[in-house]
Each structure stands twice: as C-alpha cells, then as structure tokens.
Amino acid sequence: MAAKDILGRRGEDVAAAALITRGYLVIERNWRCSQGEIDIVAVDGRETVFVEVKTRSGLAFGHPFESITATKLARVRRLAAAWCEAHPGSYDSIRIDAVAVVLPSSGVPTVEHLERVF
C-alpha cells in the first residue's frame, strides 16, 4: 500500500473516531459503487450524513479542505443518491459533511468538521 493510501486510511480512522465521540453512529465506511467511493456514512440524530474525509501530514501544501472542490462535492452528492438507492429505506434528511485531518509525523492529529458543505 502506498504511503498516501496509508495516510488516508489513518485519517479516515481518526475522522470516524471523532464522529463517534461527537455522538454519530458510523454505519458504513469506504462504500463503493461504479461512480466512486463515500468515505463515511453516519447517522446524526435523524440525519444520514455522507462524510468526505481529507487527510494531510502537514499544511505545507495547503489545508485539507482546500482539496474539496465544487466538482468533488457534486460527485459526493451523486454518490449519496446512489447509496440511498442501494439502501432502500426512509431517510428523514441527508447532508454532506467534510472532515479535515492533519496527521503530523509526531504529535497529536488535528480534526476539523464542517457540517452541510453542500
């Protein structure tokens, strides 16, 4: 596994733990279909939340949120619709969140969570 993939996986682990700490129920991770992948699907109260996680080892190349473009968010929205179609049920409300994780080689990770990014 490439170093960037290992970093991304660790970032998703940290993001999932942070969501659980905030009271979210993580129901799926790395859900894939022909259109792409959703990093985390969680439930927050009555909302189904689709979470895009971006991880960096530092800020030398910018903040992780800077890599979430309008095109990327549109893709996540399409993936959220595909997930709902693949998991029939009643969804009171859905939303898309973003979590930025900075994992320095030494020290404590930094986690930022933005709700309703799209």
NORVENZI-V284109 format. One record per residue. N is the residue number from 1. RES is the residue in three letters. PHI is phi in radians with two decimals (* if undefined). PSI is psi in degrees with one decimal (999 if undefined). OMEGA is omega in radians with two decimals (NA if undefined). Layout:
n res phi psi omega
N RES PHI PSI OMEGA
N RES PHI PSI OMEGA
This chain:
n res phi psi omega
1 MET * 134.6 -3.12
2 ALA -1.20 154.0 -3.12
3 ALA -0.99 -39.8 -3.14
4 LYS -1.16 -32.7 3.11
5 ASP -1.23 -39.0 3.09
6 ILE -1.12 -44.5 3.11
7 LEU -1.06 -45.2 3.13
8 GLY -1.07 -42.2 3.12
9 ARG -1.12 -43.1 3.11
10 ARG -1.11 -40.4 3.11
11 GLY -1.08 -41.3 3.10
12 GLU -1.14 -36.8 3.07
13 ASP -1.09 -45.1 3.13
14 VAL -1.13 -43.0 3.14
15 ALA -1.10 -45.2 3.13
16 ALA -1.07 -43.0 3.11
17 ALA -1.09 -40.2 3.13
18 ALA -1.13 -40.9 3.11
19 LEU -1.12 -43.3 3.12
20 ILE -1.07 -42.0 3.11
21 THR -1.04 -33.4 3.13
22 ARG -1.43 1.6 3.08
23 GLY 1.71 7.0 3.10
24 TYR -1.35 152.4 3.00
25 LEU -1.85 111.8 3.12
26 VAL -1.40 119.6 -3.08
27 ILE -1.86 -17.0 3.12
28 GLU -2.80 146.7 3.07
29 ARG -2.30 141.7 3.08
30 ASN 0.95 46.8 3.09
31 TRP -1.27 129.9 -3.08
32 ARG -2.11 147.0 2.97
33 CYS -2.54 -175.4 -3.09
34 SER -1.13 -20.2 -3.10
35 GLN -1.53 -16.0 -3.13
36 GLY 2.56 -151.7 -3.03
37 GLU -2.39 140.2 2.99
38 ILE -1.80 128.2 -3.08
39 ASP -1.14 -52.7 -3.09
40 ILE -2.47 135.8 2.95
41 VAL -2.01 127.9 -3.08
42 ALA -2.43 169.3 3.06
43 VAL -2.10 131.5 3.08
44 ASP -2.19 101.3 -3.06
45 GLY 1.14 -117.1 3.14
46 ARG -1.79 7.7 -3.10
47 GLU -1.81 136.5 2.97
48 THR -1.56 127.2 -3.00
49 VAL -2.05 127.3 3.08
50 PHE -1.82 119.9 -2.97
51 VAL -1.98 124.3 3.01
52 GLU -1.67 123.8 -3.11
53 VAL -1.90 130.0 3.05
54 LYS -2.15 130.9 -3.07
55 THR -2.19 139.2 3.03
56 ARG -2.37 157.4 3.11
57 SER -1.51 -13.2 3.12
58 GLY -2.98 -174.1 -3.09
59 LEU -1.85 10.6 -3.11
60 ALA -1.03 -31.3 -3.14
61 PHE -1.87 21.2 3.11
62 GLY 1.77 167.7 3.13
63 HIS -1.28 146.1 3.13
64 PRO -0.96 -35.4 3.14
65 PHE -1.08 -26.1 -3.13
66 GLU -1.10 -21.1 -3.13
67 SER -1.52 -0.8 3.11
68 ILE -1.66 100.2 -3.10
69 THR -1.60 170.1 3.06
70 ALA -1.06 -37.4 3.11
71 THR -1.10 -43.1 3.13
72 LYS -1.11 -43.4 3.14
73 LEU -1.14 -37.1 3.09
74 ALA -1.12 -37.7 3.10
75 ARG -1.15 -41.5 3.11
76 VAL -1.10 -38.0 3.11
77 ARG -1.10 -43.3 3.09
78 ARG -1.10 -40.8 3.12
79 LEU -1.14 -37.4 3.09
80 ALA -1.07 -42.7 3.10
81 ALA -1.11 -40.9 3.12
82 ALA -1.13 -40.6 3.11
83 TRP -1.08 -45.9 3.13
84 CYS -1.07 -38.6 3.11
85 GLU -1.16 -37.4 -3.13
86 ALA -1.36 -15.9 -3.12
87 HIS -2.20 74.0 -3.09
88 PRO -0.99 139.9 3.14
89 GLY 2.97 -172.0 3.14
90 SER -1.81 118.4 3.12
91 TYR -2.02 107.2 -3.12
92 ASP -1.02 -42.7 -3.08
93 SER -2.79 144.2 3.03
94 ILE -2.17 157.0 3.07
95 ARG -2.66 163.9 3.09
96 ILE -2.04 126.6 3.11
97 ASP -2.03 164.0 3.05
98 ALA -2.26 140.2 3.07
99 VAL -2.18 127.5 3.07
100 ALA -1.83 131.2 3.12
101 VAL -2.18 128.6 3.02
102 VAL -1.96 119.0 -3.09
103 LEU -2.00 88.0 3.11
104 PRO -1.18 156.6 -3.12
105 SER -1.08 -28.6 3.02
106 SER -2.39 144.4 -3.14
107 GLY 1.92 -174.7 -3.04
108 VAL -1.59 136.7 3.08
109 PRO -1.13 151.3 3.04
110 THR -1.92 132.6 -3.14
111 VAL -2.20 128.6 3.04
112 GLU -2.16 137.6 -3.08
113 HIS -2.19 122.3 3.06
114 LEU -1.93 123.5 3.11
115 GLU -1.60 149.5 3.04
116 ARG 0.97 55.1 -3.11
117 VAL -1.38 -14.5 3.14
118 PHE -2.62 999 NA
